[in-house]
Amino acid sequence: MKSLFKPIVLAMAAASLVVASLNAQAQTLPPIPITADEAFDAVTQQKDPLSGVPGRVLLVDVRTHAEFHWVGAAAMVKAITLKNGGVIVPDWGKVKIEHEGKFLVFRVGGKNERIQVKTVAKLDMAGIAKNIPYQTWNDATFGMALNPTFGAEVEALAGDDRPVLILFCRSGGRTDAGNAVAKLYPEKFSAIYEIDQPNAVTNHGGFEGSSYSDVFNGYRGYPERETLIQSSPSVSWKDAGLPIKIGLKQ
């Protein structure tokens, strides 16, 4: 028994060192790109977007306060009140607008449902992202500058449970925000993600996606926008038709 015990202990110790080393390396890598749909499911169901492991998941909007307030904030739908007085509570608060803005699609009790927008009296919504600007306006230079408190504000969200962090900006271009967090606080978060193209082609994610002005004369993000004709279709929040609340205050 003694002869077997020591090799087993040594093997377990070696395996632990390998796992610890891989985790340390992963924590310092750039944020992992995921779609807006994956981000929504992860934060509302509180699970890692790729592994599915349960845990605290934080969604952080690194756009400016003006973008967050006036362009719109990521939200969930707590309830749908119909004009006939009926109330619908969608699974996980996930409601998407589709079919040229005519229908809301969602799931209730695991079953797919669809209703006409014109039958809705109101949507009871709640924001699901914390707004911490990566850049702020600098009056001295009349331009944008790094937010000096960005790192500290993000760090304050972490705890001993090492939560999962998902960041997003307007289109996925402010990836330096995620890189900064990964480098400054690798031990604070178990994983760091960003809403952007999973194939690593940047600027087609975030809240609005790209305008595709180089090859497609269209606006930024809206449901069913013709981005599928591009080599890297947008995976943004708006293009996915996910809930948006205008004028959200924190």
Contacts in CASP RR format, 6 or more apart in sequence:
PFRMAT RR
TARGET T0000
AUTHOR 0000-0000-0000
METHOD contacts of the structure
MODEL  1
MKSLFKPIVLAMAAASLVVASLNAQAQTLPPIPITADEAFDAVTQQKDPL
SGVPGRVLLVDVRTHAEFHWVGAAAMVKAITLKNGGVIVPDWGKVKIEHE
GKFLVFRVGGKNERIQVKTVAKLDMAGIAKNIPYQTWNDATFGMALNPTF
GAEVEALAGDDRPVLILFCRSGGRTDAGNAVAKLYPEKFSAIYEIDQPNA
VTNHGGFEGSSYSDVFNGYRGYPERETLIQSSPSVSWKDAGLPIKIGLKQ
24 186 0 8 1.000
26 191 0 8 1.000
27 182 0 8 1.000
27 186 0 8 1.000
27 187 0 8 1.000
27 189 0 8 1.000
27 190 0 8 1.000
27 191 0 8 1.000
27 192 0 8 1.000
28 182 0 8 1.000
28 183 0 8 1.000
28 186 0 8 1.000
29 182 0 8 1.000
30 175 0 8 1.000
30 178 0 8 1.000
30 179 0 8 1.000
30 182 0 8 1.000
31 167 0 8 1.000
31 175 0 8 1.000
31 178 0 8 1.000
31 179 0 8 1.000
31 181 0 8 1.000
31 182 0 8 1.000
31 192 0 8 1.000
31 193 0 8 1.000
31 194 0 8 1.000
32 50 0 8 1.000
32 191 0 8 1.000
32 192 0 8 1.000
32 193 0 8 1.000
32 194 0 8 1.000
33 193 0 8 1.000
33 194 0 8 1.000
33 195 0 8 1.000
33 196 0 8 1.000
33 197 0 8 1.000
33 198 0 8 1.000
33 199 0 8 1.000
33 200 0 8 1.000
33 202 0 8 1.000
34 42 0 8 1.000
34 49 0 8 1.000
34 50 0 8 1.000
34 166 0 8 1.000
34 193 0 8 1.000
34 194 0 8 1.000
34 195 0 8 1.000
34 196 0 8 1.000
34 198 0 8 1.000
35 195 0 8 1.000
35 198 0 8 1.000
35 205 0 8 1.000
35 235 0 8 1.000
35 240 0 8 1.000
36 168 0 8 1.000
36 195 0 8 1.000
36 205 0 8 1.000
36 206 0 8 1.000
36 235 0 8 1.000
36 236 0 8 1.000
36 237 0 8 1.000
36 239 0 8 1.000
36 240 0 8 1.000
36 242 0 8 1.000
37 235 0 8 1.000
37 240 0 8 1.000
37 242 0 8 1.000
38 49 0 8 1.000
38 50 0 8 1.000
39 49 0 8 1.000
39 59 0 8 1.000
39 166 0 8 1.000
39 168 0 8 1.000
39 193 0 8 1.000
39 195 0 8 1.000
39 237 0 8 1.000
40 74 0 8 1.000
40 76 0 8 1.000
40 94 0 8 1.000
40 128 0 8 1.000
40 237 0 8 1.000
40 240 0 8 1.000
40 242 0 8 1.000
41 47 0 8 1.000
41 49 0 8 1.000
41 92 0 8 1.000
41 94 0 8 1.000
42 48 0 8 1.000
42 49 0 8 1.000
42 57 0 8 1.000
42 59 0 8 1.000
42 164 0 8 1.000
42 166 0 8 1.000
42 193 0 8 1.000
43 57 0 8 1.000
43 58 0 8 1.000
43 59 0 8 1.000
43 128 0 8 1.000
43 129 0 8 1.000
43 166 0 8 1.000
44 76 0 8 1.000
44 92 0 8 1.000
44 93 0 8 1.000
44 94 0 8 1.000
44 128 0 8 1.000
45 92 0 8 1.000
46 54 0 8 1.000
46 55 0 8 1.000
46 56 0 8 1.000
46 57 0 8 1.000
47 53 0 8 1.000
47 54 0 8 1.000
47 55 0 8 1.000
47 57 0 8 1.000
48 55 0 8 1.000
48 57 0 8 1.000
48 164 0 8 1.000
48 190 0 8 1.000
48 191 0 8 1.000
49 57 0 8 1.000
49 164 0 8 1.000
49 166 0 8 1.000
49 193 0 8 1.000
50 191 0 8 1.000
50 193 0 8 1.000
55 161 0 8 1.000
55 163 0 8 1.000
55 164 0 8 1.000
56 161 0 8 1.000
56 163 0 8 1.000
56 164 0 8 1.000
57 163 0 8 1.000
57 164 0 8 1.000
57 166 0 8 1.000
58 130 0 8 1.000
58 157 0 8 1.000
58 163 0 8 1.000
58 164 0 8 1.000
58 165 0 8 1.000
58 166 0 8 1.000
59 74 0 8 1.000
59 128 0 8 1.000
59 129 0 8 1.000
59 130 0 8 1.000
59 166 0 8 1.000
59 168 0 8 1.000
60 129 0 8 1.000
60 130 0 8 1.000
60 131 0 8 1.000
60 132 0 8 1.000
60 154 0 8 1.000
60 157 0 8 1.000
60 165 0 8 1.000
60 166 0 8 1.000
60 167 0 8 1.000
60 168 0 8 1.000
61 68 0 8 1.000
61 73 0 8 1.000
61 74 0 8 1.000
61 129 0 8 1.000
61 130 0 8 1.000
61 131 0 8 1.000
61 132 0 8 1.000
61 167 0 8 1.000
61 168 0 8 1.000
61 169 0 8 1.000
61 207 0 8 1.000
62 132 0 8 1.000
62 133 0 8 1.000
62 134 0 8 1.000
62 150 0 8 1.000
62 167 0 8 1.000
62 168 0 8 1.000
62 169 0 8 1.000
62 174 0 8 1.000
62 177 0 8 1.000
62 178 0 8 1.000
63 71 0 8 1.000
63 131 0 8 1.000
63 133 0 8 1.000
63 169 0 8 1.000
63 170 0 8 1.000
63 174 0 8 1.000
63 207 0 8 1.000
64 133 0 8 1.000
64 135 0 8 1.000
64 136 0 8 1.000
64 137 0 8 1.000
65 131 0 8 1.000
65 133 0 8 1.000
67 170 0 8 1.000
67 207 0 8 1.000
68 131 0 8 1.000
68 133 0 8 1.000
68 248 0 8 1.000
69 247 0 8 1.000
69 248 0 8 1.000
69 249 0 8 1.000
70 246 0 8 1.000
70 247 0 8 1.000
71 170 0 8 1.000
71 207 0 8 1.000
71 208 0 8 1.000
71 246 0 8 1.000
72 207 0 8 1.000
72 244 0 8 1.000
72 245 0 8 1.000
72 246 0 8 1.000
72 247 0 8 1.000
72 248 0 8 1.000
73 127 0 8 1.000
73 129 0 8 1.000
73 131 0 8 1.000
73 244 0 8 1.000
73 245 0 8 1.000
73 246 0 8 1.000
73 247 0 8 1.000
73 248 0 8 1.000
74 127 0 8 1.000
74 128 0 8 1.000
74 129 0 8 1.000
74 168 0 8 1.000
74 207 0 8 1.000
74 237 0 8 1.000
74 242 0 8 1.000
74 243 0 8 1.000
74 244 0 8 1.000
75 125 0 8 1.000
75 126 0 8 1.000
75 127 0 8 1.000
75 128 0 8 1.000
75 243 0 8 1.000
75 244 0 8 1.000
75 245 0 8 1.000
75 248 0 8 1.000
76 92 0 8 1.000
76 93 0 8 1.000
76 94 0 8 1.000
76 125 0 8 1.000
76 126 0 8 1.000
76 127 0 8 1.000
76 128 0 8 1.000
76 243 0 8 1.000
77 90 0 8 1.000
77 93 0 8 1.000
77 94 0 8 1.000
77 95 0 8 1.000
77 106 0 8 1.000
77 123 0 8 1.000
77 124 0 8 1.000
77 125 0 8 1.000
77 243 0 8 1.000
78 89 0 8 1.000
78 93 0 8 1.000
78 124 0 8 1.000
78 125 0 8 1.000
78 126 0 8 1.000
79 87 0 8 1.000
79 88 0 8 1.000
79 89 0 8 1.000
79 123 0 8 1.000
79 124 0 8 1.000
80 87 0 8 1.000
80 88 0 8 1.000
80 89 0 8 1.000
80 90 0 8 1.000
80 95 0 8 1.000
80 104 0 8 1.000
80 106 0 8 1.000
80 115 0 8 1.000
80 120 0 8 1.000
80 123 0 8 1.000
80 124 0 8 1.000
81 87 0 8 1.000
81 120 0 8 1.000
81 121 0 8 1.000
81 122 0 8 1.000
81 123 0 8 1.000
81 124 0 8 1.000
82 88 0 8 1.000
82 115 0 8 1.000
82 119 0 8 1.000
82 120 0 8 1.000
82 121 0 8 1.000
83 119 0 8 1.000
83 120 0 8 1.000
83 121 0 8 1.000
84 119 0 8 1.000
85 121 0 8 1.000
88 106 0 8 1.000
88 108 0 8 1.000
88 113 0 8 1.000
88 115 0 8 1.000
89 108 0 8 1.000
90 106 0 8 1.000
90 107 0 8 1.000
90 108 0 8 1.000
90 113 0 8 1.000
91 106 0 8 1.000
91 107 0 8 1.000
91 108 0 8 1.000
91 109 0 8 1.000
91 110 0 8 1.000
92 107 0 8 1.000
93 106 0 8 1.000
93 243 0 8 1.000
94 106 0 8 1.000
94 107 0 8 1.000
94 242 0 8 1.000
94 243 0 8 1.000
95 104 0 8 1.000
95 105 0 8 1.000
95 106 0 8 1.000
95 123 0 8 1.000
95 243 0 8 1.000
96 104 0 8 1.000
96 105 0 8 1.000
96 106 0 8 1.000
96 223 0 8 1.000
96 240 0 8 1.000
96 241 0 8 1.000
96 242 0 8 1.000
97 103 0 8 1.000
97 104 0 8 1.000
97 105 0 8 1.000
97 117 0 8 1.000
97 223 0 8 1.000
97 241 0 8 1.000
98 104 0 8 1.000
98 105 0 8 1.000
98 223 0 8 1.000
98 224 0 8 1.000
98 241 0 8 1.000
99 224 0 8 1.000
100 224 0 8 1.000
101 117 0 8 1.000
101 223 0 8 1.000
101 224 0 8 1.000
102 116 0 8 1.000
102 117 0 8 1.000
102 118 0 8 1.000
103 114 0 8 1.000
103 115 0 8 1.000
103 116 0 8 1.000
103 117 0 8 1.000
104 114 0 8 1.000
104 115 0 8 1.000
104 116 0 8 1.000
104 117 0 8 1.000
104 120 0 8 1.000
105 112 0 8 1.000
105 113 0 8 1.000
105 114 0 8 1.000
106 112 0 8 1.000
106 113 0 8 1.000
106 114 0 8 1.000
107 113 0 8 1.000
123 243 0 8 1.000
125 243 0 8 1.000
125 245 0 8 1.000
126 245 0 8 1.000
127 245 0 8 1.000
127 248 0 8 1.000
129 168 0 8 1.000
130 157 0 8 1.000
130 250 0 8 1.000
131 250 0 8 1.000
132 147 0 8 1.000
132 150 0 8 1.000
132 153 0 8 1.000
132 154 0 8 1.000
133 147 0 8 1.000
133 150 0 8 1.000
134 146 0 8 1.000
134 147 0 8 1.000
134 150 0 8 1.000
134 169 0 8 1.000
134 174 0 8 1.000
134 176 0 8 1.000
134 177 0 8 1.000
134 180 0 8 1.000
135 144 0 8 1.000
135 145 0 8 1.000
135 146 0 8 1.000
135 147 0 8 1.000
135 174 0 8 1.000
136 144 0 8 1.000
136 145 0 8 1.000
136 146 0 8 1.000
136 147 0 8 1.000
137 143 0 8 1.000
137 144 0 8 1.000
137 145 0 8 1.000
138 144 0 8 1.000
138 145 0 8 1.000
147 153 0 8 1.000
150 177 0 8 1.000
150 180 0 8 1.000
151 180 0 8 1.000
151 181 0 8 1.000
151 184 0 8 1.000
151 185 0 8 1.000
154 165 0 8 1.000
154 181 0 8 1.000
154 185 0 8 1.000
155 184 0 8 1.000
155 185 0 8 1.000
155 188 0 8 1.000
157 163 0 8 1.000
157 165 0 8 1.000
158 165 0 8 1.000
158 185 0 8 1.000
158 188 0 8 1.000
158 189 0 8 1.000
159 188 0 8 1.000
162 187 0 8 1.000
162 188 0 8 1.000
162 189 0 8 1.000
162 190 0 8 1.000
163 189 0 8 1.000
163 190 0 8 1.000
164 189 0 8 1.000
164 190 0 8 1.000
164 191 0 8 1.000
164 192 0 8 1.000
164 193 0 8 1.000
165 181 0 8 1.000
165 189 0 8 1.000
165 191 0 8 1.000
165 192 0 8 1.000
165 193 0 8 1.000
166 192 0 8 1.000
166 193 0 8 1.000
166 194 0 8 1.000
166 195 0 8 1.000
167 177 0 8 1.000
167 178 0 8 1.000
167 181 0 8 1.000
167 192 0 8 1.000
167 193 0 8 1.000
167 194 0 8 1.000
167 195 0 8 1.000
168 194 0 8 1.000
168 195 0 8 1.000
168 196 0 8 1.000
168 205 0 8 1.000
168 206 0 8 1.000
168 207 0 8 1.000
168 237 0 8 1.000
169 177 0 8 1.000
169 206 0 8 1.000
169 207 0 8 1.000
170 206 0 8 1.000
170 207 0 8 1.000
170 208 0 8 1.000
170 209 0 8 1.000
170 220 0 8 1.000
171 203 0 8 1.000
171 204 0 8 1.000
171 205 0 8 1.000
171 206 0 8 1.000
171 207 0 8 1.000
171 208 0 8 1.000
171 209 0 8 1.000
171 210 0 8 1.000
171 220 0 8 1.000
171 236 0 8 1.000
172 194 0 8 1.000
172 195 0 8 1.000
172 196 0 8 1.000
172 202 0 8 1.000
172 203 0 8 1.000
172 204 0 8 1.000
172 205 0 8 1.000
172 206 0 8 1.000
172 209 0 8 1.000
173 196 0 8 1.000
173 202 0 8 1.000
173 203 0 8 1.000
175 194 0 8 1.000
175 196 0 8 1.000
175 202 0 8 1.000
178 192 0 8 1.000
178 194 0 8 1.000
181 189 0 8 1.000
181 192 0 8 1.000
182 192 0 8 1.000
194 206 0 8 1.000
195 205 0 8 1.000
195 206 0 8 1.000
195 207 0 8 1.000
195 235 0 8 1.000
195 236 0 8 1.000
195 237 0 8 1.000
196 202 0 8 1.000
196 203 0 8 1.000
196 204 0 8 1.000
196 205 0 8 1.000
196 206 0 8 1.000
196 235 0 8 1.000
197 204 0 8 1.000
197 205 0 8 1.000
197 232 0 8 1.000
197 235 0 8 1.000
198 235 0 8 1.000
199 232 0 8 1.000
201 231 0 8 1.000
201 232 0 8 1.000
203 209 0 8 1.000
203 210 0 8 1.000
204 210 0 8 1.000
204 227 0 8 1.000
204 230 0 8 1.000
204 232 0 8 1.000
204 233 0 8 1.000
204 234 0 8 1.000
204 235 0 8 1.000
204 236 0 8 1.000
205 234 0 8 1.000
205 235 0 8 1.000
205 236 0 8 1.000
205 237 0 8 1.000
205 239 0 8 1.000
206 235 0 8 1.000
206 236 0 8 1.000
206 237 0 8 1.000
207 236 0 8 1.000
207 237 0 8 1.000
207 238 0 8 1.000
208 220 0 8 1.000
208 221 0 8 1.000
208 236 0 8 1.000
208 237 0 8 1.000
208 238 0 8 1.000
208 239 0 8 1.000
209 220 0 8 1.000
209 221 0 8 1.000
209 234 0 8 1.000
209 236 0 8 1.000
209 238 0 8 1.000
209 239 0 8 1.000
210 220 0 8 1.000
210 234 0 8 1.000
211 218 0 8 1.000
211 219 0 8 1.000
211 220 0 8 1.000
212 218 0 8 1.000
212 227 0 8 1.000
212 230 0 8 1.000
215 230 0 8 1.000
216 226 0 8 1.000
216 227 0 8 1.000
216 229 0 8 1.000
216 230 0 8 1.000
218 225 0 8 1.000
219 225 0 8 1.000
220 238 0 8 1.000
221 234 0 8 1.000
221 236 0 8 1.000
221 238 0 8 1.000
221 239 0 8 1.000
222 238 0 8 1.000
222 239 0 8 1.000
223 238 0 8 1.000
223 239 0 8 1.000
223 240 0 8 1.000
223 241 0 8 1.000
225 234 0 8 1.000
225 239 0 8 1.000
227 233 0 8 1.000
227 234 0 8 1.000
227 239 0 8 1.000
233 239 0 8 1.000
237 244 0 8 1.000
238 244 0 8 1.000
END
